[in-house]
Each structure stands twice: as C-alpha cells, then as structure tokens.
Amino acid sequence: MRPSVLAFVMAGGEGTRLDPLTRVLPKPALPFGGCNRLIDFVLSNLYNSHVRAVYVLLQYRPQILLDYIAANWAGSPGKADEFVRPVLPWLTPARAPFRGTAHAVHQCLHLIEEHAPDLVAVFAADHVYRMDVRQMIRFHEERAADATVAAVPVPVKYASSFGIIEADERDQIRRFQEKPREPARLPHVPDAVYASMGNYLFTPGVLVRALRDACERGEVDFGRHVLPRLILTRRVLAYDFSRNMVPGVSACEDPGYWRDVGTVDAYVLTHRDLLGRKPRFKVENRQWPIFCGDRRGAPQSHAGNGRTRNSIVGPGAVATKAALRKSIVQRGAYVEPGAELADCIIMEGVRVRRGARLRQTLVSGPNTIAEGESIGHDLKFDRQRYGTTPAGVIVVPPRPEY
C-alpha cells in the first residue's frame, strides 16, 4: 500500500541574488524556458509521483503565485485528498512572518496533525529538474530512515551556495555544513561536493519534535539548524539523486540533471542547456511532463522560418520576421519584425520594437526596448547603462511603467 505523503513546497523566498529579476516577481514565479514558471518543476514532479496533497508556503510578493496556483494548480474537483493550496504566514495560527524554512513549517504543524500522513515532504520551489519522488520515498522506508535528504554532486567552486553533506558508505549523514567556505569533498571525486537539493522527507513524529525543539531555541532554518542537530540523534540518510530515473529522458540529456537557478548567471546558463540539437535538458517529455500553466504540458514552439536558429519561442509569444539566434522568447513576449536577437532571453511582458539589435542580453519584464535600440554591441556603454553579470550578460531591469 502506498504511504500517504503530505508535501510542503517552500516558495516564500525573495531571491536577492537574482536581482533585478526578482524586483517584480518572487523567485519561484520567474518564467523559465518558453512557457513554465520555476515552481512548475517541483509541482509537476510531485504530481507525477502521485504526491498530490501539497501546501505551498508563500511570503515575498505572494499575489502572482496566489493567482497562478488558483488558475492552474488548485487541485482535482471531487478529490479532497488532491490539492495544491497556498499558505500565507498571517493566516497560520501564529500569524507571524516566516523567519526561515523550518520556522515556516513549524507554523504549519496544525496541518500535519490534521492530515496525519505517513510521511512529510519538504521541497524547494525554485529548481530545474525531473524527479520520481516515489523512489526517494521507497529508499526512506526500506532503509528505516527518520529523515532523508536528496543530494547531488556539484563542483566544489559552488559549495558556498549549498548545504554540504558528508555521508558514510551506508548513506548515513555524519556532517551537514550550510554554505561552508571549506567544504567536505567527495572522497572519490575530489573536485566535487555532495550538495543538498533542499528536498527532504521526514517521519512526522520526528519532524514535529525537531521543529518544536528548534522553536524553543529560536532556531529557524533546516539547513543551518534542524538538520545539523538531527543527525546527532536520529537516522538521517542521504538519497543519491543520480539513482533516480524517470521515463522519457533522451540519450542526449544529462542523467540526473538538476540546477539551482540562484543567480542571474545560473538562470541564463540553465536556459542555454535547453538549446542545441542535443540539449542537456528538455522541458518537453510526454512521459514525465513539466506542466505548462494549464497543466496540459503543451510543448514550447521552436520557431524556424529561416531567420530563426537554435531558439525557442514560447506559446503566445510573437517573433514573426525577426532574426533569432541562440535566444529564448518567453510566453507572451513580443519581438517586432526586423529586430535581431543573438544569445538573448526575452522575458514575459517584454516588447522588442522593430530594428532593435540585442546580443548576450537578458531583458526582464515588464519592459519595452525602443525601436532601433542597440544593446550588447558597445559593452563599455552598456555596462554603464545596465550593468553586467560576472559572466558578462547584460541585464536590462524591469520597468513597470511600460
């Protein structure tokens, strides 16, 4: 018999390292690819894995996600145990702002008591990946874990962005470092570390006790507080995400693909992984769909009228008679005839007028690029106007007045 699982999706973060993209949108609501939002990945993975009792914890600029969930993810009519419901901090019994991931779930303990699940999942809302959560559940149950942390190897240079795990040969976590300067490296891969994906499974009683203890100590975060203490007294295991297999992944894709798009450069690089004849990650997969807004999993449209090469144009976007190369035009964006884009991301709510020439540029919406505008062809001038990322991508911030 399949265990009952109650999921909490952590979607309240501000995403300050993604400024200026998050001046208008919370990080989980950022559009990705042609038609998705980042939150669609975790919600689709849970739905495909038959984990369908889901609470989404919101805080920073919540309205767009409130509307998005209501329109696209509210649940199945007539099935009381299948839902996606937002939770706002001022509607919890404590009516206090969430001060961290653990503090947010602590304010939802009444929901755990109400549903009495066999397991509780706490998953991040802002990563790009496919995952069959049932395999992680099976691992947790077969190994009699009190808590399980999904983990993936990442290059050591990125260690300061993640919780870093040291696990023994039996997968038991012996040390958990949150964003360390001197991380523990994988014994068999010295230039890599074992990073937490921010996806956890808990036995309910263990989680409730750990959160109540943390609250008494004034501790608020899973990575900094709860997990480092829990490994001292409980059986906390690392689930190797590379073991996770989902159907429909093509031979050209990276097995175990997972990206935390925590910076603007990471956001751009992850988009580039969608392009080319052999993309490292394909959003389209009929056997394991990442649902696109209306949950139909509609494929992104790849424009190809002779002037468009290696690019994606999302549903509802227009780029007729424009020249596109290695570019992504997200859902609802408009690129007028005669515009030229090279290595660009045009976000939703953006209009690029005729004759504009953009290169290696990310335009955040809402925005309008003026007729005949040139960006990316005079880097010294553009750095003064807009600034660039460490990797040299020019970022045009949103201009809500447009």
C-alpha positions in Angstrom: 0.0 0.0 0.0 1.3 3.4 -1.0 2.1 5.6 2.1 0.2 8.9 2.4 2.5 11.9 1.9 1.8 15.5 2.8 4.1 17.9 1.0 5.2 21.5 1.9 6.7 23.5 -1.0 8.9 26.3 0.2 8.1 29.2 -2.1 8.4 32.2 0.1 12.0 33.3 -0.6 12.9 36.7 -2.0 15.8 35.5 -4.2 18.0 38.5 -3.6 20.9 37.1 -5.7 18.5 37.2 -8.7 18.1 40.9 -8.5 16.9 42.7 -10.7 14.7 39.8 -11.9 13.0 39.5 -8.5 12.1 43.1 -8.1 8.7 42.3 -9.6 8.4 38.6 -9.1 9.3 36.1 -6.3 11.9 33.6 -7.4 9.6 30.6 -7.8 7.4 32.7 -10.1 10.2 33.5 -12.5 9.3 32.3 -16.0 11.6 29.6 -17.4 12.0 28.4 -20.9 9.1 29.2 -23.2 6.1 28.7 -21.0 6.9 27.5 -17.5 7.5 29.1 -14.1 10.2 27.7 -11.8 7.5 26.4 -9.4 6.1 24.2 -12.1 9.0 21.8 -11.8 8.5 20.8 -8.2 4.7 20.8 -8.5 4.9 18.6 -11.6 7.4 16.2 -10.0 5.1 15.8 -7.0 2.0 15.4 -9.2 3.7 12.8 -11.5 4.8 11.0 -8.4 1.3 10.8 -7.0 2.1 13.1 -4.1 -1.0 15.3 -4.5 -1.7 16.8 -1.1 0.5 19.9 -1.3 0.7 23.1 0.6 2.7 26.0 -0.9 4.2 28.3 1.7 4.3 31.9 0.3 5.6 35.2 1.7 7.6 37.5 -0.6 5.3 39.2 -3.3 2.8 36.3 -3.0 0.0 37.6 -5.2 1.3 36.3 -8.5 1.7 32.8 -7.1 -1.7 33.0 -5.4 -3.3 33.8 -8.8 -1.1 31.2 -10.6 -1.9 28.4 -8.2 -5.7 29.3 -8.3 -5.8 29.3 -12.1 -3.6 26.3 -12.8 -2.8 24.1 -9.7 -5.8 24.3 -7.4 -6.5 20.6 -7.3 -8.8 17.9 -8.6 -12.6 18.6 -8.2 -14.2 16.0 -6.0 -11.0 14.6 -4.6 -10.5 16.1 -1.2 -7.0 14.5 -0.8 -5.7 16.0 -4.1 -5.0 19.7 -3.8 -2.4 22.5 -4.1 -3.2 25.2 -1.5 -1.2 28.3 -0.7 -0.4 29.1 2.9 0.4 32.7 3.9 2.1 33.4 7.2 -0.6 35.7 8.5 -3.2 33.0 8.0 -1.4 30.5 10.2 -2.2 30.1 13.9 0.9 32.2 14.8 0.0 35.0 12.3 3.7 35.9 12.2 6.1 36.3 9.3 8.1 33.2 8.3 11.7 33.7 9.5 13.2 30.7 7.8 12.3 27.3 6.2 12.0 25.4 9.5 10.1 28.3 11.1 7.6 28.3 8.2 6.9 24.6 8.5 6.6 24.9 12.3 3.8 27.4 11.8 2.0 24.6 9.8 2.2 21.9 12.4 -1.6 22.0 12.7 -1.8 20.8 9.1 0.4 17.8 9.8 -1.9 17.0 12.8 -5.0 17.4 10.7 -3.9 15.2 7.8 -1.9 12.6 9.9 0.3 11.5 6.9 2.7 8.6 6.9 5.4 10.9 5.6 6.0 14.6 5.3 7.9 16.0 2.3 9.5 19.5 2.4 10.7 20.5 -1.1 12.2 23.6 -2.6 10.3 25.6 -5.2 12.9 27.0 -7.4 15.0 24.3 -9.1 15.0 22.8 -12.6 14.9 19.0 -12.6 12.9 15.9 -13.0 12.4 13.5 -10.1 10.3 10.5 -9.3 9.7 11.2 -5.6 8.3 7.7 -5.2 11.9 6.3 -5.5 13.1 8.6 -2.7 10.1 7.5 -0.6 10.9 3.8 -1.2 14.5 4.5 -0.2 13.4 6.2 3.0 11.1 3.4 4.0 13.3 0.5 3.1 16.2 2.0 5.0 14.1 2.9 8.0 15.2 6.5 8.0 13.9 9.2 10.3 14.8 11.8 7.7 16.1 11.7 4.2 17.9 14.4 2.3 18.1 14.3 -1.5 21.7 15.0 -2.6 23.6 15.6 -5.8 27.3 16.1 -6.6 28.2 19.6 -7.6 31.6 21.3 -8.4 33.4 22.4 -5.3 33.5 26.0 -6.6 29.7 26.2 -6.0 29.8 24.7 -2.4 29.3 28.1 -0.7 25.8 28.2 -2.3 24.5 24.9 -0.8 24.2 22.7 2.3 27.1 20.2 2.0 26.7 16.7 3.2 29.2 14.1 4.4 27.8 10.6 4.4 29.3 7.2 5.2 29.2 4.1 3.0 25.7 3.3 4.3 24.4 6.7 3.2 24.0 7.9 6.8 24.8 11.7 7.1 27.6 12.3 9.5 28.0 16.0 8.9 25.9 18.8 7.4 27.5 22.1 6.6 25.4 25.0 5.5 27.1 27.1 2.7 30.7 26.4 4.0 33.9 28.1 3.0 35.9 24.9 3.4 33.5 22.1 2.3 34.0 18.4 2.8 34.8 16.9 -0.6 33.6 13.6 -2.1 36.3 11.0 -1.4 36.1 9.5 -4.9 35.6 12.9 -6.7 38.0 15.4 -5.1 36.8 18.4 -7.2 33.1 17.9 -6.2 31.0 18.1 -3.1 27.7 16.4 -2.1 25.1 19.1 -2.1 21.6 19.1 -0.5 18.9 19.7 -3.1 16.7 21.2 -0.4 14.3 18.3 -0.8 13.6 16.4 2.5 11.4 13.5 3.7 10.5 13.1 7.4 8.8 10.7 9.6 6.1 13.0 11.0 6.8 12.5 14.7 10.5 13.1 14.2 9.8 16.3 12.3 7.3 17.7 14.8 9.6 17.1 17.7 12.6 18.6 15.9 10.7 21.7 14.9 9.3 22.3 18.4 12.8 21.9 19.9 14.1 24.4 17.3 11.4 26.9 18.1 12.3 26.7 21.8 15.9 27.5 20.9 15.0 30.3 18.5 16.3 28.4 15.5 14.5 28.9 12.2 16.3 27.0 9.3 16.5 23.4 8.2 20.0 23.7 6.7 21.6 25.8 9.4 19.8 24.4 12.5 17.5 21.5 12.3 19.4 19.0 10.1 22.9 19.5 11.8 21.2 18.8 15.2 19.0 15.9 13.9 22.0 13.9 12.5 23.4 13.7 16.1 20.4 11.7 17.5 18.4 10.4 14.5 18.9 8.2 11.5 19.3 10.8 8.7 20.2 9.4 5.3 21.4 11.0 2.0 19.4 9.9 -1.1 21.7 10.0 -4.1 19.7 11.8 -6.8 21.8 10.2 -9.5 20.0 6.9 -8.8 16.6 8.5 -9.7 15.3 7.5 -13.1 12.3 9.0 -14.9 10.9 7.8 -18.2 11.2 9.6 -21.5 14.6 11.2 -20.9 16.5 11.2 -24.2 20.0 9.9 -24.7 21.5 13.4 -25.2 20.2 14.7 -21.9 22.3 14.7 -18.7 21.0 12.0 -16.4 20.3 13.4 -13.0 20.0 16.9 -14.4 19.4 19.4 -11.5 20.1 23.1 -11.4 19.5 25.7 -8.6 19.0 28.9 -10.6 20.0 31.0 -7.6 21.9 33.7 -9.6 21.3 35.6 -12.8 24.2 33.8 -14.5 22.8 30.4 -13.3 19.4 31.4 -14.7 21.0 32.2 -18.1 23.2 29.1 -18.2 20.3 26.8 -17.4 18.3 28.3 -20.3 21.2 27.6 -22.6 21.0 24.0 -21.6 17.6 23.9 -23.4 19.2 24.8 -26.7 21.0 23.0 -29.4 20.5 19.8 -31.4 21.4 17.8 -28.3 20.1 19.8 -25.3 21.3 18.8 -21.8 17.7 19.1 -20.6 14.4 19.0 -22.5 11.4 20.6 -20.9 9.2 18.6 -23.3 8.7 15.0 -22.1 5.3 13.3 -22.6 6.1 10.5 -20.2 7.1 12.9 -17.4 5.6 16.3 -18.3 6.5 19.5 -16.7 3.1 21.1 -16.8 2.9 24.4 -18.5 0.5 26.7 -16.7 -2.7 25.0 -17.9 -1.3 21.6 -16.9 -1.6 20.2 -20.4 2.2 20.1 -20.8 2.0 21.9 -24.1 5.3 21.8 -25.9 7.2 25.1 -26.5 7.2 26.1 -30.1 10.6 26.2 -31.8 10.4 28.9 -34.5 12.1 28.1 -37.8 11.2 30.4 -40.6 14.7 30.8 -42.0 15.6 33.7 -39.8 15.5 31.7 -36.5 18.2 29.3 -35.5 18.6 27.3 -32.3 15.9 29.3 -30.5 12.7 28.8 -28.5 9.6 30.9 -28.8 7.0 30.2 -26.1 3.2 29.9 -26.6 1.6 33.2 -27.1 4.9 34.9 -27.9 5.4 36.6 -31.3 8.7 36.8 -33.2 7.5 36.9 -36.8 10.1 38.2 -39.3 12.6 38.8 -36.5 16.1 37.3 -36.6 16.7 35.0 -33.6 19.9 33.0 -32.9 20.5 31.1 -29.6 17.7 33.0 -28.0 14.6 32.3 -25.9 11.4 34.4 -26.2 9.2 33.6 -23.3 5.4 33.2 -23.3 3.6 36.4 -24.1 6.7 38.4 -25.2 6.6 40.3 -28.5 9.5 40.8 -30.9 8.6 43.0 -33.8 9.7 42.4 -37.4 13.2 43.4 -38.2 14.5 43.0 -34.6 17.7 40.9 -34.2 18.4 38.8 -31.1 21.6 36.8 -30.5 22.2 34.8 -27.3 19.3 36.6 -25.6 16.5 35.9 -23.2 13.4 38.0 -23.6 11.2 37.5 -20.6 7.4 37.7 -20.5 5.9 41.2 -20.5 8.7 42.5 -22.9 8.2 44.1 -26.2 11.2 44.5 -28.5 10.5 47.0 -31.2 11.5 46.8 -34.9 15.1 47.3 -35.8 16.4 46.7 -32.2 19.7 44.7 -32.1 20.4 42.8 -28.9 23.3 40.5 -28.1 24.0 38.5 -25.0 21.2 40.3 -23.2 18.6 39.4 -20.7 15.6 41.7 -20.7 13.4 41.5 -17.7 9.7 42.3 -17.9 7.7 44.4 -17.9 9.7 46.4 -20.4 10.0 47.9 -23.9 13.1 48.0 -26.0 12.9 51.0 -28.2 12.9 51.0 -32.0 16.4 50.8 -33.4 17.9 50.3 -29.9 21.3 48.6 -29.7 22.4 46.6 -26.6 25.4 44.3 -26.4 27.4 45.9 -29.2 29.1 48.5 -27.1 29.9 46.8 -23.9 31.5 49.7 -22.1 28.5 51.9 -22.7 26.0 49.1 -21.8 27.8 48.3 -18.6 27.2 52.0 -17.6 23.6 51.8 -18.6 22.6 48.5 -17.2 25.4 46.6 -15.6 26.5 43.0 -16.4 26.7 39.7 -14.6 30.1 38.2 -13.7 29.8 36.1 -16.9 29.2 39.2 -19.0 25.5 39.0 -19.6 23.8 42.4 -19.9 20.7 42.6 -17.7 18.0 45.2 -18.5 16.0 45.6 -15.3 12.2 45.6 -15.3 10.5 48.9 -16.0 6.9 48.6 -14.6 5.9 52.0 -16.2 5.8 50.3 -19.6 
